[in-house]
């Protein structure tokens, strides 16, 4: 990928619905590849996953940093939107929280490569981190509050503390392909559950 900015003019125009769908397909594919293989995965792997040619990836995202940042924002929005959907579709608020944390773990595994890509742009990284907190802390708070109101979990865990804890558990996945961050995060969430006797009190 190169650092061409020739698409700046077209980026200012609203995207057609089919263009938005195509971009979503690319971002979903890139996110899946990044989770499995890291942010340095070959572009051809992403293209194969998305069912397109590599030229299509380059046309949408001229540099690897462009692609990684787009995936980051795409996953933040997906996590944010998933909160309400999971509360509506899951059997209990706790199940919704558990499923949401799984999505959050996948996002964090991808996010770990972002710092290296943006190491020369601290301001850009800080802005993305602020965006991440603004979008996701309220969603996690709502899920925790719903599960606590249902008597399923303890009510004294702030969302930011839980998210930091999950984030720390995900660090090991960066250099060890056998490290199961999802399983460890699941154990952490299970530790929030109230025992039946406690719920009755």
VEXDREN-2710 file (C-alpha; in Angstrom, 1 decimal):
% VEXDREN-2710
k/r/px/py/pz
1/UNK/0.0/0.0/0.0
2/UNK/1.2/3.5/-0.8
3/UNK/0.5/6.9/0.7
4/UNK/-1.4/8.3/-2.3
5/UNK/-4.1/10.8/-1.4
6/UNK/-5.6/11.0/-4.9
7/UNK/-9.0/9.9/-3.6
8/UNK/-9.5/12.9/-1.3
9/UNK/-11.9/14.6/-3.7
10/UNK/-14.2/11.6/-4.1
11/UNK/-14.1/10.9/-0.4
12/UNK/-16.0/14.2/0.2
13/UNK/-19.0/13.0/-1.8
14/UNK/-21.6/10.8/-0.2
15/UNK/-21.2/7.2/-1.0
16/UNK/-23.8/5.2/-2.8
17/UNK/-25.5/2.4/-0.9
18/UNK/-23.7/-0.3/-3.0
19/UNK/-20.4/1.4/-2.3
20/UNK/-21.1/1.4/1.4
21/UNK/-22.0/-2.3/1.3
22/UNK/-18.8/-3.1/-0.6
23/UNK/-16.7/-1.1/1.9
24/UNK/-18.5/-2.9/4.8
25/UNK/-17.7/-6.3/3.2
26/UNK/-14.0/-5.3/2.9
27/UNK/-13.9/-4.1/6.5
28/UNK/-15.6/-7.2/7.8
29/UNK/-13.1/-9.3/5.9
30/UNK/-10.1/-7.3/7.1
31/UNK/-11.3/-7.5/10.7
32/UNK/-11.6/-11.3/10.5
33/UNK/-8.1/-11.6/9.0
34/UNK/-6.6/-9.2/11.5
35/UNK/-8.1/-11.2/14.4
36/UNK/-6.7/-14.4/13.0
37/UNK/-3.3/-13.3/11.7
38/UNK/-2.6/-9.7/13.0
39/UNK/-2.6/-6.3/11.3
40/UNK/0.4/-7.2/9.2
41/UNK/-1.5/-9.9/7.4
42/UNK/-1.0/-9.8/3.6
43/UNK/-3.5/-7.7/1.6
44/UNK/-4.1/-10.7/-0.7
45/UNK/-5.5/-12.6/2.3
46/UNK/-8.0/-9.8/3.0
47/UNK/-8.9/-9.7/-0.7
48/UNK/-9.5/-13.4/-0.8
49/UNK/-11.7/-13.3/2.3
50/UNK/-13.7/-10.5/0.8
51/UNK/-13.9/-12.1/-2.6
52/UNK/-12.3/-9.2/-4.5
53/UNK/-9.0/-8.4/-6.1
54/UNK/-6.2/-6.6/-4.2
55/UNK/-6.7/-3.5/-6.5
56/UNK/-10.1/-3.0/-4.9
57/UNK/-8.5/-2.9/-1.4
58/UNK/-6.0/-0.4/-2.6
59/UNK/-8.6/1.7/-4.2
60/UNK/-10.6/2.0/-1.0
61/UNK/-7.6/2.1/1.4
62/UNK/-4.4/3.5/-0.2
63/UNK/-2.3/2.7/2.9
64/UNK/-2.2/0.0/5.5
65/UNK/-2.8/2.7/8.2
66/UNK/-5.9/3.8/6.3
67/UNK/-7.2/0.2/6.4
68/UNK/-6.4/-0.4/10.0
69/UNK/-8.0/2.8/11.2
70/UNK/-11.1/2.1/9.1
71/UNK/-11.4/-1.4/10.6
72/UNK/-10.9/0.1/14.1
73/UNK/-13.8/2.6/13.6
74/UNK/-15.9/-0.1/11.9
75/UNK/-15.5/-2.4/14.8
76/UNK/-16.2/0.3/17.4
77/UNK/-19.5/1.0/15.6
78/UNK/-20.3/-2.7/15.3
79/UNK/-19.7/-3.1/19.1
80/UNK/-21.8/0.0/19.9
81/UNK/-24.7/-1.1/17.8
82/UNK/-24.6/-4.7/19.1
83/UNK/-25.4/-3.7/22.7
84/UNK/-29.0/-2.9/22.1
85/UNK/-29.5/-5.8/19.6
86/UNK/-28.1/-8.3/22.1
87/UNK/-30.3/-7.1/24.9
88/UNK/-33.3/-7.6/22.7
89/UNK/-32.3/-11.0/21.3
90/UNK/-30.6/-12.7/24.2
91/UNK/-32.4/-14.9/26.8
92/UNK/-31.2/-12.8/29.7
93/UNK/-29.2/-9.5/30.2
94/UNK/-26.2/-11.6/31.4
95/UNK/-26.2/-13.6/28.2
96/UNK/-26.3/-10.3/26.3
97/UNK/-23.3/-9.0/28.3
98/UNK/-21.4/-12.3/27.8
99/UNK/-21.9/-12.2/24.0
100/UNK/-21.0/-8.5/23.9
101/UNK/-17.7/-9.1/25.7
102/UNK/-16.9/-11.7/23.1
103/UNK/-17.3/-9.1/20.4
104/UNK/-15.3/-6.7/22.4
105/UNK/-12.4/-9.2/22.8
106/UNK/-12.3/-9.7/19.0
107/UNK/-12.1/-5.9/18.6
108/UNK/-9.3/-5.6/21.2
109/UNK/-7.3/-8.3/19.5
110/UNK/-7.4/-6.3/16.3
111/UNK/-6.8/-3.0/18.2
112/UNK/-3.4/-4.1/19.6
113/UNK/-1.7/-3.5/16.2
114/UNK/-3.0/0.0/16.0
115/UNK/-0.4/1.6/18.2
116/UNK/2.5/0.3/16.1
117/UNK/0.9/1.6/13.0
118/UNK/0.2/5.1/14.4
119/UNK/3.3/5.4/16.6
120/UNK/4.3/8.5/14.7
121/UNK/0.9/10.1/15.2
122/UNK/0.2/10.3/18.9
123/UNK/-2.6/12.9/18.4
124/UNK/-4.4/10.6/15.9
125/UNK/-4.1/7.7/18.3
126/UNK/-5.4/9.7/21.2
127/UNK/-8.4/10.9/19.1
128/UNK/-9.3/7.3/18.2
129/UNK/-9.0/6.2/21.8
130/UNK/-11.3/9.0/22.9
131/UNK/-13.8/8.0/20.2
132/UNK/-13.5/4.4/21.5
133/UNK/-14.4/5.4/25.0
134/UNK/-17.2/7.8/24.1
135/UNK/-18.9/5.1/22.0
136/UNK/-18.3/1.9/24.0
137/UNK/-18.3/2.8/27.8
138/UNK/-22.0/3.8/27.7
139/UNK/-22.9/0.5/25.9
140/UNK/-21.0/-1.6/28.5
141/UNK/-22.6/0.4/31.3
142/UNK/-26.1/-0.3/29.9
143/UNK/-25.4/-4.0/29.7
144/UNK/-24.0/-4.1/33.2
145/UNK/-26.9/-2.1/34.6
146/UNK/-29.4/-4.4/32.9
147/UNK/-27.8/-7.6/34.2
148/UNK/-27.5/-6.1/37.7
149/UNK/-31.1/-5.0/37.7
150/UNK/-32.1/-8.5/36.8
151/UNK/-30.2/-9.8/39.8
152/UNK/-27.7/-11.7/37.7
153/UNK/-24.5/-9.9/38.5
154/UNK/-23.0/-7.7/41.2
155/UNK/-23.6/-4.0/40.7
156/UNK/-20.4/-2.5/41.9
157/UNK/-18.2/-2.9/38.8
158/UNK/-17.9/0.3/36.7
159/UNK/-17.9/-0.4/32.9
160/UNK/-14.5/1.3/32.4
161/UNK/-12.9/-1.0/35.0
162/UNK/-14.4/-4.1/33.4
163/UNK/-13.3/-3.0/29.9
164/UNK/-9.8/-2.4/31.2
165/UNK/-9.7/-5.8/32.8
166/UNK/-10.8/-7.5/29.6
167/UNK/-8.2/-5.4/27.7
168/UNK/-5.4/-6.6/30.0
169/UNK/-6.5/-10.2/29.5
170/UNK/-6.3/-9.7/25.7
171/UNK/-2.6/-8.5/25.7
172/UNK/-1.3/-12.1/25.7
173/UNK/-3.0/-12.8/22.4
174/UNK/-0.6/-10.4/20.6
175/UNK/2.4/-12.8/20.6
176/UNK/0.9/-16.2/21.3
177/UNK/-1.5/-17.8/18.8
178/UNK/-2.5/-20.4/21.4
179/UNK/-3.6/-17.8/23.9
180/UNK/-7.4/-17.9/24.3
181/UNK/-8.4/-14.3/25.2
182/UNK/-12.1/-15.1/24.7
183/UNK/-12.0/-17.9/27.2
184/UNK/-10.2/-15.9/29.9
185/UNK/-12.6/-12.9/29.4
186/UNK/-15.5/-15.4/29.7
187/UNK/-14.1/-16.5/33.1
188/UNK/-13.9/-12.9/34.2
189/UNK/-17.5/-12.3/33.3
190/UNK/-18.6/-15.5/35.0
191/UNK/-16.9/-14.1/38.2
192/UNK/-19.4/-11.3/38.2
193/UNK/-22.4/-13.6/38.6
194/UNK/-24.3/-13.8/41.8
195/UNK/-25.0/-17.2/43.4
196/UNK/-28.6/-18.2/43.7
197/UNK/-28.6/-17.7/47.5
198/UNK/-27.2/-14.2/47.0
199/UNK/-29.8/-13.3/44.5
200/UNK/-32.6/-14.3/46.9
201/UNK/-31.4/-12.1/49.7
END
